[in-house]
Amino acid sequence: MKKSFYLLLISLFFTLLLLTLASCGGNCFYNIWGSSASDIYAVGAYGNMLHYDGNTWNKIKTPAQHDFRCIWGSSSSDVFVTVINEPIIHYDGKVWKYMDDITKDCTHIWGTSPSDAYALQSGGSILHYDGKAWRIIYQNPECMFWDIWGSSSDVFVAGGNKAGGSFIIVHYDSDTWVETKFPGKPWASLLDIWGSSSSNVFISGQSSDIFHYDGNTWSQMDSGAGHGFTDIWGTSSSDVFTIGGHEGDIYHYDGDAWSLVYNCEDCELWNIWGTSSSDVFVVGGQGIILYYDGENWSRIYTGSQASLQDIWGTSPSNVFAVGCGKTILHYDGEAWSKKR
């Protein structure tokens, strides 16, 4: 969540987050992704990239020099990484190379196959890759887009108006792009998307409202929080969690209403991920890891004080958390251990 950045930030939330990262010396891993348990990448500041082969983490050299922002791939031989102030880099299973110059300063990336990838650009553009070249397929210079996700032939993009005052959702139905605006707060934006299908999509951000798409229309759901959210994740239309950043709150949707289910006092919560409704992890500042077993939330102490930025895994017994200080933590189903 630290875009290119200092001139493009549109909220106090991002300013505070940047200050948190600055205190870590900038040596942060921001994102983790893998195609399998023996093919995992951690990417972060100053072009730092590590690869895990199932046994050890090894440093990977790429052409990029600036911060990596987001990583996505369709397989071990088709991996994309967005880079601040540089074009996207791509791995074909043999070598990392820059892609088209048009992809310079992209932030998020998502796709379905080697010939169907989408990237968000800081200038309010949405780009598409057909396996041969990138091209701009949607553009609104007044927008700042923060997240992209899709299901089947539907693609959803969340963001806000750069001047403030509007939350913006862009939806592609395989035929046309449709932009929907909702009244927002000054300098606020929608930040994160989660869905289980094209008819069950949730979007959260710098609003206490959660936006839901049922396949036909968008609706605003009042969480009752009184503050915004940093991330959202779920398992079904009746089991969705969203977390409240500096507030330390976790809210849950049961199919009928949102409710506060946990508050971590003095916590900063950045990312949520899980494998099922009874195996949910949340990470945040000062080494915070929260765990939900389907009945109760508990705080896990790992000994790390690093600000944890992302969490991801391949199974309940193979989970990784990454963050500042080039920290990598691993959970084997029984205990957390520091790998770096």
Secondary structure, DSSP 8 states (H G I E B T S, - for coil): ---S-TTT--SHHHHHHHHHHHTTTT-BEEEEEEEETTEEEEEEGGG-EEEE-SS-EEE---S--S-EEEEEEEETTEEEEEETTEEEEEE-SS-EEE--GGGTTEEEEEEEETTEEEEEETTTEEEEE-SS-EEEEEE-TTEEEEEEEEETTEEEEEEEETTSSEEEEEEE-SS-EEEEEEE--TT--EEEEEEEETTEEEEEESSSEEEEE-SS-EEEEE-S-SS--SEEEEEETTEEEEE-BTT-EEEEE-SS-EEEEEE-TT--EEEEEEEETTEEEEEEGGG-EEEE-SS-EEEE--S--S-EEEEEEEETTEEEEEEBTTEEEEE-SS-EEE--
